Amino acid sequence: MMGVIVHFYTEFAIGLPLLVVFLLTILVLTTPMFSKLRAGSILFHSIYPLLFFFLGGYLADAHKSSVNDHYFLEQTNGWANYLVKVTESPQEKEKSIKCIVEVQSVDGTPACGKGLVYFQKDAQVSPPEYGDLIYLNARFNKVKSNGNPKEFDYARYLRIHNIEAQAYVKNESWKKVGNEANPFLEWVFDLRTYFSNVLKSSGMSEKNAMVANALLLGQKEYLDKDVLRSYSSAGAMHVLAVSGLHVGIVMLILSFLVKPIKQFKYGRKLFVLIVVCGIWFYALITGFSPSVMRAAVMFTFIVVGKELQRDTSIYQSIMVSAFLLIILEPYIIFQVGFQLSYLAVLGIVFLQPKIENLLYIKNKILFKAWQISAVSIAAQIATFPLGLYYFHQFPNFFLLSNLLVIPLAFFILIVGIAYLTLHIVPFISDVIFWIFDGLISILNLGVEWVEKLPYSILWGISIEWYEVFLLYITILLGAIAFMYRKTKVLIAALVGCVVMLVINAGEQQKLQSENVLYIYNIQDELAIDVFYGQKNIFFSSEELQKDEEKLLFHVKHNWFYRNGNEEPTKWQNIFDKPFIQVGKHTFGLLSDAKLNDYRRSIPITDYLILHDIEFVDEFVLQAIEDQNITLILAGGVGYKLKNFVKSIVKDSRIIDLNEKGAFELYF
């Protein structure tokens, strides 16, 4: 893991010959001649971790398509004719069809590499499908970070998935020329689509169908914002994200059903075979989504290790499964799902038995409730630092919601899989559907009830990456002190808490003393934040003010960090003010609506923001240049106008948000 991490941030890696030398050295040192020598043992234990460190760096480097001499971005830097293959099931967006493609040639020259293509959406045109070979004329651009403070780095996310470029293609610029789909995967995707259509046409409400699709098949793209918000606020999002919880439930169900087989000869091996096949069948009907594949690998190793090798530690099974996944896809360690899945499982395995033993309950129903609570507490302890870091929230009633959703998820999975299997059988399918629909309705009502409780969620928490590590160190020390009654370890854990409080207090004091302006880099929008300490005035259009999705993605994470709020201190329509005075600096706005005013006279200002404008007269730009005004090119400014502006105004006085990211000014 350390080798992968170091390579990701520094590009450091050794070649295959040197890696082979390290491996041969290790093999030599394990021979009886050297292994009995003290010097040989010391050398072995020094080189052994280095071998895996360099192996991680080498695998991470080899995993990247961009190191290949035929990488498609190296073949051209402009418009070209590409032959691409759609490698995954396309996703339907509001105005486009999103496809991950493998580039096979550029202008007839063989090429390689993955890219992201958005095809224009048109009801009259048949959309791309998995496995399609497509000729398209396009310009691939490197995906850049928006550079907005505290915003999710989408460019980094794509880089982790070995994608560095994207293109938008209009209907007249592409055509299908064939299909080379993997027959098995094509059947898997078709089966998933078929089951999805079964749920949509089953007669249940649209909301229930959304949740059923997410819970059974992992298709979260159909969920609307209200459903996502409800489950997130109630701390029940893990139910909708098909992953370790669902695969674990499938494993438990199968283990219970086929447990009697163990009594027969070779029964234990047959038991393992049936359970593992069942796990992978469930992975199949969910379309082999990455989260399910991850969980399937992990639970396969756990089942095999537990049943066939009784002395094998469950931790060893978990670590071996993680090692295999990292070998196959090194950058998986940066994926949030991987981190949360493995931390949750490790937390449950390590902490749940200790937490459960804190209470002895004779009543079986209450004991089961306590067991579920112990699992929830253990998983929450293991994952909440990452939840704070990535999602800036903490569900205060996670215990209550998990007492509801985990048992319901257990029964919904059983009934849901039965319905998908028997939906063509008359009468029986009707009975199963009635139960299935009722359970999902109860789940939705329960989640909505928890969400509406006062203070159901703690929003606006923001911590840095180093605070995440400090939190985990403190949690580990606290757990050790609790289990082994170690006073010194407890003191160390308390010191960790004090250090975090001091860091937080210092950061709050720093933020209170800062006055800063941000102009966010948001496509087709203009948004300006002016912070006076921990109070802020947010300037934007009324449309952006109402667009919760854009605000959450681009802006709100900065609010969480700077003032811990989900709303600004004051909201101002940016088009109501001709100028914004910030300290000694003045910001003006030039748009199509205000162009005539600038044709008559150029106002005195330090910065001039171009937004939502198609043309600017040459003499206006020349006057701006003569007055040494700095131009900020924001959303809604096309390439042609940008090039025209740059031909007249000096580069040193042009700030293109699309190229440089958000503008920041301390005053």
C-alpha positions as CSV (number, residue, x, y, z in Angstrom):
1,M,0.0,0.0,0.0
2,M,2.8,2.4,0.8
3,G,4.4,1.8,-2.5
4,V,1.1,2.6,-4.3
5,I,0.6,5.7,-2.3
6,V,4.1,7.0,-2.9
7,H,3.9,6.4,-6.6
8,F,0.5,8.1,-6.9
9,Y,1.8,11.3,-5.4
10,T,5.4,11.3,-6.7
11,E,5.4,9.0,-9.8
12,F,8.3,7.1,-8.2
13,A,8.7,3.5,-9.4
14,I,11.5,1.1,-10.2
15,G,11.8,-1.0,-13.3
16,L,11.1,-4.7,-13.6
17,P,14.8,-5.7,-13.7
18,L,15.5,-4.2,-10.3
19,L,12.4,-5.7,-8.9
20,V,13.5,-9.1,-10.1
21,V,16.9,-8.5,-8.4
22,F,15.2,-7.8,-5.1
23,L,13.1,-11.0,-5.5
24,L,16.1,-13.2,-6.3
25,T,17.9,-11.7,-3.3
26,I,15.0,-12.6,-1.1
27,L,15.0,-16.2,-2.5
28,V,18.8,-16.5,-1.9
29,L,18.5,-15.3,1.7
30,T,15.8,-17.9,2.4
31,T,18.2,-20.8,1.6
32,P,19.6,-22.7,4.6
33,M,23.1,-21.3,3.9
34,F,22.0,-17.8,4.6
35,S,18.9,-18.2,6.8
36,K,20.9,-19.6,9.7
37,L,23.3,-16.6,9.7
38,R,22.4,-13.6,11.9
39,A,23.6,-11.2,9.1
40,G,21.4,-13.1,6.6
41,S,18.4,-12.8,8.8
42,I,18.9,-9.1,9.4
43,L,19.4,-8.6,5.6
44,F,16.3,-10.6,4.8
45,H,14.1,-8.6,7.3
46,S,15.4,-5.4,5.8
47,I,14.9,-6.2,2.1
48,Y,11.6,-8.1,2.5
49,P,9.4,-5.0,3.2
50,L,11.3,-3.0,0.5
51,L,10.4,-5.7,-2.0
52,F,6.7,-5.2,-1.4
53,F,7.1,-1.4,-1.3
54,F,8.7,-1.4,-4.7
55,L,6.2,-4.0,-5.9
56,G,3.4,-1.6,-5.0
57,G,5.1,1.2,-6.9
58,Y,5.7,-1.0,-9.9
59,L,2.2,-2.3,-10.1
60,A,0.7,1.2,-9.8
61,D,2.9,2.4,-12.6
62,A,2.1,-0.6,-14.8
63,H,-1.6,-0.1,-14.1
64,K,-1.6,3.4,-15.8
65,S,-2.4,3.5,-19.5
66,S,-0.6,6.8,-19.8
67,V,2.8,5.1,-19.5
68,N,2.2,3.2,-22.7
69,D,3.9,4.5,-25.9
70,H,0.6,4.2,-27.7
71,Y,-1.5,6.1,-25.2
72,F,-4.1,7.9,-27.2
73,L,-3.6,11.4,-25.7
74,E,0.0,11.3,-27.0
75,Q,-1.2,10.7,-30.6
76,T,-2.9,14.0,-31.0
77,N,-3.6,17.2,-29.2
78,G,-6.7,18.3,-31.1
79,W,-9.7,17.0,-33.1
80,A,-9.2,13.4,-34.4
81,N,-11.1,10.4,-35.6
82,Y,-11.2,7.7,-32.9
83,L,-12.3,4.1,-32.9
84,V,-13.5,3.3,-29.4
85,K,-15.1,0.4,-27.6
86,V,-17.7,0.9,-24.8
87,T,-16.4,-1.2,-22.0
88,E,-19.1,-0.8,-19.4
89,S,-22.9,-0.4,-19.3
90,P,-23.7,3.2,-20.3
91,Q,-25.3,5.6,-17.8
92,E,-28.2,7.8,-18.7
93,K,-27.8,11.4,-17.6
94,E,-30.2,14.3,-17.9
95,K,-28.8,15.6,-21.3
96,S,-26.3,12.9,-22.3
97,I,-25.3,9.3,-22.2
98,K,-22.1,8.7,-20.2
99,C,-19.8,5.9,-21.5
100,I,-16.5,4.6,-20.4
101,V,-14.6,3.7,-23.5
102,E,-11.3,2.0,-24.5
103,V,-9.6,3.8,-27.4
104,Q,-8.4,1.4,-30.1
105,S,-7.1,3.8,-32.7
106,V,-6.5,7.5,-33.5
107,D,-6.8,8.5,-37.2
108,G,-6.1,4.8,-38.1
109,T,-3.0,4.5,-35.8
110,P,-3.3,1.8,-33.1
111,A,-3.8,3.4,-29.7
112,C,-4.8,2.5,-26.1
113,G,-6.2,4.1,-23.0
114,K,-9.5,4.6,-21.3
115,G,-11.6,7.8,-21.7
116,L,-14.9,9.2,-20.7
117,V,-17.3,10.1,-23.5
118,Y,-20.6,12.0,-23.2
119,F,-22.9,11.3,-26.2
120,Q,-25.6,13.8,-27.0
121,K,-29.0,12.4,-25.8
122,D,-31.6,12.2,-28.5
123,A,-34.8,10.1,-28.5
124,Q,-34.5,9.7,-32.3
125,V,-31.0,8.1,-32.0
126,S,-30.3,4.7,-30.6
127,P,-27.9,5.1,-27.7
128,P,-24.6,3.3,-27.3
129,E,-24.6,-0.1,-25.6
130,Y,-22.0,-2.2,-23.8
131,G,-19.5,-3.7,-26.3
132,D,-20.3,-1.3,-29.2
133,L,-17.4,-0.3,-31.5
134,I,-17.9,3.3,-32.4
135,Y,-16.2,5.7,-34.8
136,L,-16.3,9.2,-33.5
137,N,-14.9,12.6,-34.4
138,A,-14.0,14.4,-31.1
139,R,-11.5,16.3,-29.1
140,F,-10.4,14.7,-25.9
141,N,-9.4,17.1,-23.1
142,K,-7.6,16.3,-19.9
143,V,-10.0,16.3,-17.0
144,K,-9.0,19.2,-14.7
145,S,-9.9,19.9,-11.2
146,N,-12.3,22.8,-10.8
147,G,-9.9,24.1,-8.1
148,N,-12.8,25.1,-5.8
149,P,-11.8,25.1,-2.1
150,K,-12.8,21.8,-0.4
151,E,-14.6,20.6,-3.5
152,F,-14.6,16.9,-4.3
153,D,-11.8,16.4,-6.8
154,Y,-13.5,14.7,-9.7
155,A,-10.2,14.7,-11.8
156,R,-8.5,12.8,-9.1
157,Y,-11.4,10.4,-8.8
158,L,-11.2,9.6,-12.6
159,R,-7.4,9.3,-12.3
160,I,-7.9,6.6,-9.7
161,H,-10.0,4.7,-12.2
162,N,-7.3,5.2,-14.9
163,I,-9.2,7.8,-16.8
164,E,-7.6,11.2,-17.6
165,A,-9.5,12.6,-20.5
166,Q,-13.1,13.2,-21.6
167,A,-15.0,14.3,-24.7
168,Y,-18.5,15.4,-25.7
169,V,-19.8,14.0,-29.0
170,K,-22.8,15.3,-30.9
171,N,-25.1,12.9,-32.7
172,E,-23.7,13.7,-36.2
173,S,-20.2,13.0,-35.1
174,W,-20.4,9.3,-34.3
175,K,-21.6,5.9,-35.6
176,K,-21.7,2.3,-34.6
177,V,-19.5,0.0,-36.7
178,G,-19.9,-3.3,-34.7
179,N,-20.0,-4.9,-31.4
180,E,-17.4,-6.9,-29.5
181,A,-19.1,-7.4,-26.2
182,N,-17.9,-10.2,-23.9
183,P,-20.8,-12.6,-24.2
184,F,-20.8,-13.4,-20.5
185,L,-20.7,-9.8,-19.3
186,E,-23.3,-8.9,-21.9
187,W,-25.6,-11.5,-20.5
188,V,-24.9,-10.2,-17.0
189,F,-25.8,-6.6,-18.0
190,D,-28.8,-7.8,-19.9
191,L,-29.9,-9.9,-16.9
192,R,-29.5,-6.9,-14.6
193,T,-31.5,-4.7,-17.0
194,Y,-34.2,-7.3,-17.2
195,F,-34.5,-7.6,-13.4
196,S,-34.6,-3.8,-13.2
197,N,-37.4,-3.6,-15.7
198,V,-39.3,-6.3,-13.7
199,L,-39.1,-4.1,-10.6
200,K,-40.1,-0.9,-12.5
201,S,-43.1,-2.7,-14.1
202,S,-44.1,-4.6,-11.0
203,G,-46.8,-2.1,-9.9
204,M,-45.1,-0.8,-6.8
205,S,-44.8,3.0,-6.4
206,E,-42.0,4.9,-8.1
207,K,-40.2,5.5,-4.8
208,N,-40.4,1.9,-3.7
209,A,-39.1,0.8,-7.2
210,M,-36.2,3.2,-6.8
211,V,-35.3,1.7,-3.4
212,A,-35.8,-1.9,-4.6
213,N,-33.5,-1.3,-7.6
214,A,-30.8,0.2,-5.3
215,L,-31.1,-2.4,-2.6
216,L,-31.3,-5.5,-4.8
217,L,-29.3,-4.5,-7.9
218,G,-27.1,-1.7,-6.8
219,Q,-28.6,0.8,-9.3
220,K,-28.4,4.0,-7.2
221,E,-28.6,6.2,-10.3
222,Y,-32.4,5.9,-10.2
223,L,-32.7,7.4,-6.7
224,D,-34.0,11.0,-6.5
225,K,-32.5,13.7,-4.3
226,D,-35.2,13.4,-1.6
227,V,-34.7,9.6,-1.1
228,L,-30.9,10.1,-1.0
229,R,-31.3,12.9,1.6
230,S,-33.6,10.8,3.8
231,Y,-31.4,7.8,3.9
232,S,-28.2,9.9,4.4
233,S,-29.7,11.9,7.2
234,A,-31.0,8.7,9.0
235,G,-27.6,7.0,8.7
236,A,-29.0,4.3,6.4
237,M,-27.2,4.9,3.1
238,H,-25.3,1.7,3.5
239,V,-28.6,-0.1,2.9
240,L,-28.9,1.4,-0.6
241,A,-25.3,0.9,-1.6
242,V,-25.1,-2.8,-2.4
243,S,-21.8,-3.9,-0.8
244,G,-20.5,-5.7,2.2
245,L,-23.8,-5.6,4.2
246,H,-25.8,-7.2,1.4
247,V,-23.2,-9.8,0.5
248,G,-22.8,-10.6,4.2
249,I,-26.5,-11.1,4.6
250,V,-26.5,-13.4,1.5
251,M,-23.7,-15.4,3.1
252,L,-25.5,-15.7,6.4
253,I,-28.7,-16.8,4.7
254,L,-26.9,-19.5,2.6
255,S,-24.8,-20.6,5.6
256,F,-28.0,-21.1,7.7
257,L,-29.8,-23.0,4.9
258,V,-27.0,-25.4,3.9
259,K,-25.5,-25.9,7.4
260,P,-26.9,-29.5,7.8
261,I,-24.7,-30.5,4.8
262,K,-21.6,-30.3,7.1
263,Q,-22.7,-33.5,8.8
264,F,-21.9,-35.6,5.7
265,K,-18.7,-36.8,4.3
266,Y,-17.1,-34.0,2.3
267,G,-20.0,-31.9,3.6
268,R,-17.7,-29.0,4.7
269,K,-16.2,-28.7,1.2
270,L,-19.7,-28.9,-0.4
271,F,-20.9,-26.2,2.1
272,V,-18.1,-23.9,1.1
273,L,-18.8,-24.5,-2.6
274,I,-22.5,-23.7,-2.3
275,V,-22.0,-20.6,-0.2
276,V,-19.2,-19.2,-2.4
277,C,-21.3,-19.9,-5.6
278,G,-24.3,-18.2,-3.9
279,I,-22.2,-15.1,-3.1
280,W,-20.9,-14.9,-6.7
281,F,-24.4,-15.5,-8.1
282,Y,-25.6,-12.5,-6.1
283,A,-22.6,-10.5,-7.4
284,L,-23.7,-11.6,-10.9
285,I,-27.3,-10.3,-10.6
286,T,-26.1,-7.0,-9.3
287,G,-24.0,-6.6,-12.5
288,F,-20.6,-7.2,-10.9
289,S,-20.5,-3.7,-9.6
290,P,-17.1,-2.8,-8.0
291,S,-18.5,-2.6,-4.5
292,V,-20.1,-6.1,-4.7
293,M,-17.0,-7.6,-6.4
294,R,-14.9,-6.3,-3.5
295,A,-17.2,-7.7,-0.9
296,A,-17.6,-11.0,-2.8
297,V,-13.8,-11.5,-2.8
298,M,-13.5,-10.6,0.9
299,F,-16.3,-12.9,2.0
300,T,-15.0,-15.7,-0.2
301,F,-11.7,-15.7,1.6
302,I,-13.5,-15.5,4.9
303,V,-15.7,-18.5,4.2
304,V,-12.8,-20.6,2.8
305,G,-10.5,-19.6,5.6
306,K,-13.0,-20.3,8.3
307,E,-14.4,-23.6,7.0
308,L,-11.4,-25.3,5.3
309,Q,-8.5,-24.0,7.5
310,R,-9.7,-23.8,11.0
311,D,-6.4,-22.3,12.4
312,T,-6.5,-19.4,9.9
313,S,-7.2,-16.1,11.5
314,I,-10.1,-14.1,10.1
315,Y,-7.9,-11.1,10.0
316,Q,-5.5,-13.1,7.7
317,S,-8.4,-13.9,5.4
318,I,-9.5,-10.2,5.2
319,M,-5.9,-9.1,4.6
320,V,-5.3,-11.7,1.9
321,S,-8.4,-10.6,0.0
322,A,-7.3,-7.0,0.2
323,F,-3.9,-7.9,-1.0
324,L,-5.4,-9.7,-4.0
325,L,-7.6,-6.7,-4.9
326,I,-4.6,-4.4,-4.7
327,I,-2.5,-6.6,-6.9
328,L,-5.3,-6.6,-9.5
329,E,-6.1,-2.9,-9.2
330,P,-3.5,-0.9,-7.1
331,Y,-5.4,2.4,-7.0
332,I,-8.4,0.7,-5.4
333,I,-6.9,1.7,-2.0
334,F,-7.9,5.3,-2.8
335,Q,-11.6,4.4,-3.5
336,V,-13.9,5.4,-0.6
337,G,-15.9,2.2,-0.9
338,F,-12.8,0.0,-0.4
339,Q,-11.7,2.0,2.6
340,L,-15.1,2.0,4.3
341,S,-15.8,-1.7,3.5
342,Y,-12.6,-3.0,5.0
343,L,-12.6,-0.7,7.9
344,A,-16.2,-1.6,8.7
345,V,-15.5,-5.4,8.6
346,L,-12.3,-5.0,10.6
347,G,-14.2,-2.9,13.2
348,I,-17.0,-5.4,13.4
349,V,-14.6,-8.4,13.8
350,F,-12.4,-6.6,16.3
351,L,-14.9,-4.6,18.4
352,Q,-18.3,-6.2,18.1
353,P,-17.6,-9.2,20.4
354,K,-16.2,-6.9,23.1
355,I,-19.1,-4.5,22.9
356,E,-21.6,-7.4,22.9
357,N,-20.1,-8.8,26.0
358,L,-20.7,-5.6,27.9
359,L,-24.3,-6.6,28.5
360,Y,-25.9,-9.9,29.3
361,I,-29.5,-10.1,28.2
362,K,-31.7,-13.2,28.8
363,N,-34.6,-12.2,26.5
364,K,-33.8,-13.5,23.0
365,I,-35.5,-10.7,21.1
366,L,-33.7,-8.0,23.2
367,F,-30.5,-9.9,22.9
368,K,-30.8,-9.9,19.1
369,A,-31.5,-6.2,19.2
370,W,-28.4,-5.7,21.3
371,Q,-26.3,-7.8,18.8
372,I,-27.4,-5.6,15.9
373,S,-26.6,-2.5,18.1
374,A,-23.2,-3.9,18.9
375,V,-22.5,-4.4,15.1
376,S,-23.7,-0.9,14.4
377,I,-21.6,0.7,17.1
378,A,-18.5,-1.3,16.0
379,A,-18.9,-0.4,12.4
380,Q,-19.6,3.3,13.2
381,I,-16.5,3.6,15.4
382,A,-14.4,2.1,12.6
383,T,-15.8,4.3,9.9
384,F,-17.0,7.6,11.3
385,P,-13.6,9.5,10.9
386,L,-13.8,8.8,7.1
387,G,-17.4,9.7,7.2
388,L,-16.5,13.1,8.7
389,Y,-13.7,13.6,6.2
390,Y,-15.6,12.7,3.0
391,F,-19.2,13.5,3.8
392,H,-18.9,16.2,6.6
393,Q,-21.8,14.6,8.6
394,F,-22.6,12.3,11.4
395,P,-26.0,10.5,11.8
396,N,-26.9,11.0,15.5
397,F,-29.6,8.3,15.4
398,F,-27.6,5.6,13.5
399,L,-28.4,3.1,16.3
400,L,-32.1,3.6,16.0
401,S,-32.0,3.5,12.2
402,N,-29.9,0.4,12.1
403,L,-32.2,-1.4,14.5
404,L,-34.8,-0.8,11.9
405,V,-33.0,-1.1,8.5
406,I,-30.7,-4.1,9.1
407,P,-33.5,-6.6,10.0
408,L,-35.7,-5.2,7.2
409,A,-32.8,-5.4,4.7
410,F,-32.3,-9.0,5.8
411,F,-35.9,-9.9,5.0
412,I,-36.2,-7.6,1.9
413,L,-33.2,-9.4,0.3
414,I,-34.7,-12.8,0.9
415,V,-38.2,-11.8,-0.4
416,G,-36.7,-9.7,-3.2
417,I,-34.5,-12.4,-4.6
418,A,-37.4,-14.8,-4.3
419,Y,-39.6,-12.4,-6.2
420,L,-37.0,-11.9,-9.0
421,T,-36.7,-15.6,-9.3
422,L,-40.4,-16.5,-9.2
423,H,-42.0,-13.3,-10.8
424,I,-43.3,-15.3,-13.8
425,V,-45.1,-17.8,-11.6
426,P,-48.8,-16.8,-11.2
427,F,-50.3,-16.3,-7.7
428,I,-47.1,-17.2,-5.8
429,S,-45.4,-14.1,-7.4
430,D,-48.4,-12.0,-6.3
431,V,-48.1,-13.1,-2.7
432,I,-44.4,-12.5,-2.6
433,F,-44.8,-9.1,-4.3
434,W,-47.3,-8.0,-1.7
435,I,-44.9,-8.9,1.1
436,F,-41.9,-7.4,-0.8
437,D,-43.7,-4.1,-1.5
438,G,-45.0,-3.9,2.1
439,L,-41.5,-4.4,3.6
440,I,-40.0,-1.6,1.4
441,S,-42.8,0.7,2.3
442,I,-42.1,0.1,6.0
443,L,-38.4,0.7,5.4
444,N,-39.1,4.0,3.7
445,L,-41.5,5.1,6.4
446,G,-39.1,4.2,9.1
447,V,-36.2,6.0,7.5
448,E,-38.3,9.1,6.9
449,W,-39.4,9.0,10.6
450,V,-35.8,8.9,11.8
451,E,-34.8,11.7,9.5
452,K,-37.6,14.0,10.8
453,L,-36.5,13.5,14.4
454,P,-34.9,16.7,15.8
455,Y,-31.1,16.8,15.3
456,S,-31.1,13.6,13.3
457,I,-27.9,14.6,11.6
458,L,-24.9,16.7,12.5
459,W,-24.0,18.6,9.4
460,G,-21.0,20.8,8.5
461,I,-18.2,18.9,10.2
462,S,-14.9,19.4,8.4
463,I,-11.6,17.7,9.2
464,E,-8.2,17.5,7.5
465,W,-6.6,14.2,6.3
466,Y,-4.0,14.3,9.2
467,E,-6.9,14.6,11.7
468,V,-8.3,11.4,10.3
469,F,-5.1,9.5,11.1
470,L,-5.0,11.2,14.5
471,L,-8.6,10.1,15.2
472,Y,-7.8,6.5,14.2
473,I,-4.7,6.4,16.4
474,T,-6.8,7.8,19.3
475,I,-9.6,5.3,18.7
476,L,-7.1,2.3,18.6
477,L,-5.4,3.5,21.8
478,G,-8.8,3.9,23.5
479,A,-9.9,0.4,22.4
480,I,-6.7,-1.2,23.7
481,A,-6.9,0.7,27.0
482,F,-10.5,-0.4,27.4
483,M,-9.9,-4.1,26.6
484,Y,-6.7,-4.6,28.5
485,R,-7.1,-2.1,31.3
486,K,-3.9,-0.2,30.4
487,T,-3.8,3.1,32.2
488,K,-0.8,4.4,30.3
489,V,-2.5,3.6,27.0
490,L,-5.6,5.4,28.2
491,I,-3.6,8.5,29.0
492,A,-2.1,8.4,25.5
493,A,-5.6,8.2,24.0
494,L,-6.6,11.2,26.2
495,V,-3.5,13.1,25.0
496,G,-4.7,12.4,21.4
497,C,-8.1,13.9,22.2
498,V,-6.4,17.0,23.7
499,V,-4.2,17.3,20.6
500,M,-7.2,17.2,18.3
501,L,-9.0,19.9,20.4
502,V,-5.9,22.1,20.3
503,I,-5.6,21.7,16.5
504,N,-9.3,22.5,16.1
505,A,-9.1,25.5,18.3
506,G,-6.1,26.8,16.5
507,E,-7.8,26.3,13.1
508,Q,-11.0,28.1,14.3
509,Q,-8.9,31.1,15.5
510,K,-7.1,31.2,12.2
511,L,-10.4,31.2,10.2
512,Q,-11.9,33.9,12.5
513,S,-9.0,36.2,11.7
514,E,-9.1,35.7,7.9
515,N,-10.9,37.9,5.3
516,V,-11.0,36.2,2.0
517,L,-12.8,36.3,-1.3
518,Y,-13.5,33.3,-3.6
519,I,-14.8,33.3,-7.2
520,Y,-15.9,29.7,-7.8
521,N,-15.2,27.9,-11.0
522,I,-18.7,26.6,-11.9
523,Q,-19.7,25.8,-15.5
524,D,-22.1,28.4,-16.8
525,E,-22.5,30.0,-13.4
526,L,-20.9,32.9,-11.4
527,A,-20.6,32.6,-7.7
528,I,-18.6,34.8,-5.3
529,D,-18.1,34.1,-1.6
530,V,-16.8,36.9,0.6
531,F,-15.7,35.7,4.1
532,Y,-15.3,38.1,7.0
533,G,-13.9,35.7,9.6
534,Q,-16.6,33.0,9.9
535,K,-19.4,35.0,8.4
536,N,-19.9,35.2,4.7
537,I,-21.9,36.9,1.9
538,F,-22.6,34.7,-1.0
539,F,-23.2,36.3,-4.4
540,S,-24.9,34.2,-7.1
541,S,-27.9,34.0,-9.4
542,E,-31.3,33.0,-8.1
543,E,-31.0,29.8,-10.2
544,L,-27.8,28.7,-8.5
545,Q,-29.4,29.6,-5.1
546,K,-32.1,27.0,-5.8
547,D,-29.8,24.3,-7.2
548,E,-29.1,22.2,-4.2
549,E,-27.0,19.7,-6.1
550,K,-24.6,22.2,-7.6
551,L,-24.2,24.0,-4.3
552,L,-23.4,20.8,-2.5
553,F,-20.9,19.7,-5.0
554,H,-19.1,23.0,-5.6
555,V,-19.7,25.4,-2.7
556,K,-21.1,23.9,0.5
557,H,-18.0,22.0,1.5
558,N,-16.1,25.3,1.8
559,W,-18.9,26.6,4.0
560,F,-18.6,23.5,6.2
561,Y,-14.9,24.1,6.6
562,R,-15.0,27.9,7.2
563,N,-18.1,28.4,9.3
564,G,-19.7,24.9,9.8
565,N,-23.0,26.0,8.3
566,E,-25.1,24.6,5.4
567,E,-26.2,28.1,4.5
568,P,-24.3,31.4,4.0
569,T,-24.7,34.2,6.5
570,K,-26.2,36.4,3.8
571,W,-27.4,35.7,0.3
572,Q,-27.1,38.4,-2.4
573,N,-28.3,38.3,-6.1
574,I,-25.1,39.0,-8.0
575,F,-26.9,40.9,-10.8
576,D,-28.4,43.4,-8.3
577,K,-25.0,45.0,-7.6
578,P,-22.9,46.6,-10.4
579,F,-19.7,46.4,-8.3
580,I,-18.5,44.5,-5.2
581,Q,-16.1,46.3,-2.9
582,V,-13.9,44.0,-0.9
583,G,-11.3,45.7,1.2
584,K,-9.3,48.0,-1.1
585,H,-10.3,45.9,-4.2
586,T,-13.3,46.5,-6.6
587,F,-14.9,43.9,-8.7
588,G,-17.1,44.7,-11.7
589,L,-19.2,42.4,-13.9
590,L,-19.3,42.4,-17.7
591,S,-22.1,40.4,-19.3
592,D,-24.2,40.7,-22.5
593,A,-26.8,42.7,-20.5
594,K,-24.2,45.3,-19.4
595,L,-22.1,45.5,-22.6
596,N,-23.7,48.7,-23.8
597,D,-22.8,50.5,-20.5
598,Y,-19.1,49.5,-21.1
599,R,-19.2,50.7,-24.7
600,R,-20.1,54.2,-23.4
601,S,-17.4,54.3,-20.7
602,I,-15.2,51.9,-18.8
603,P,-15.7,52.2,-15.1
604,I,-12.8,52.4,-12.7
605,T,-12.3,48.9,-11.2
606,D,-9.5,46.6,-10.2
607,Y,-11.0,43.4,-11.5
608,L,-13.6,42.8,-14.2
609,I,-15.5,39.5,-14.4
610,L,-16.6,38.3,-17.8
611,H,-19.7,36.0,-17.4
612,D,-22.5,34.9,-19.7
613,I,-21.2,36.9,-22.7
614,E,-20.7,36.0,-26.3
615,F,-18.9,39.0,-27.8
616,V,-16.9,42.0,-26.6
617,D,-15.8,44.9,-28.9
618,E,-12.1,45.3,-29.6
619,F,-12.1,48.9,-28.4
620,V,-13.7,47.9,-25.1
621,L,-10.9,45.3,-24.5
622,Q,-8.3,47.8,-25.5
623,A,-9.6,50.3,-23.0
624,I,-9.6,47.6,-20.4
625,E,-6.0,46.8,-21.3
626,D,-5.0,50.5,-21.1
627,Q,-6.5,50.9,-17.6
628,N,-4.6,47.9,-16.3
629,I,-7.8,46.1,-15.3
630,T,-7.4,42.4,-14.5
631,L,-9.9,40.3,-16.4
632,I,-11.5,37.2,-14.8
633,L,-13.0,34.8,-17.3
634,A,-15.8,33.0,-15.5
635,G,-18.6,30.6,-16.6
636,G,-20.5,31.3,-19.9
637,V,-17.4,32.5,-21.8
638,G,-16.8,30.5,-25.0
639,Y,-13.4,29.4,-26.5
640,K,-13.6,31.9,-29.4
641,L,-14.2,34.9,-27.1
642,K,-11.4,33.7,-24.7
643,N,-8.9,33.5,-27.6
644,F,-10.0,37.0,-28.8
645,V,-9.6,38.5,-25.3
646,K,-6.1,36.9,-25.0
647,S,-5.0,38.4,-28.3
648,I,-5.6,41.9,-27.0
649,V,-5.1,41.8,-23.2
650,K,-1.8,40.7,-21.7
651,D,-1.7,37.2,-20.3
652,S,-0.5,38.5,-16.9
653,R,-3.8,40.4,-16.5
654,I,-6.1,37.5,-17.5
655,I,-7.3,34.9,-15.0
656,D,-9.2,32.1,-16.7
657,L,-11.0,30.1,-14.0
658,N,-11.4,27.1,-16.3
659,E,-7.6,26.8,-16.6
660,K,-6.5,28.0,-13.1
661,G,-9.4,27.0,-10.9
662,A,-11.2,29.2,-8.4
663,F,-9.8,32.7,-7.8
664,E,-8.8,33.5,-4.2
665,L,-8.0,36.9,-2.7
666,Y,-7.1,37.6,0.9
667,F,-7.8,41.2,2.0
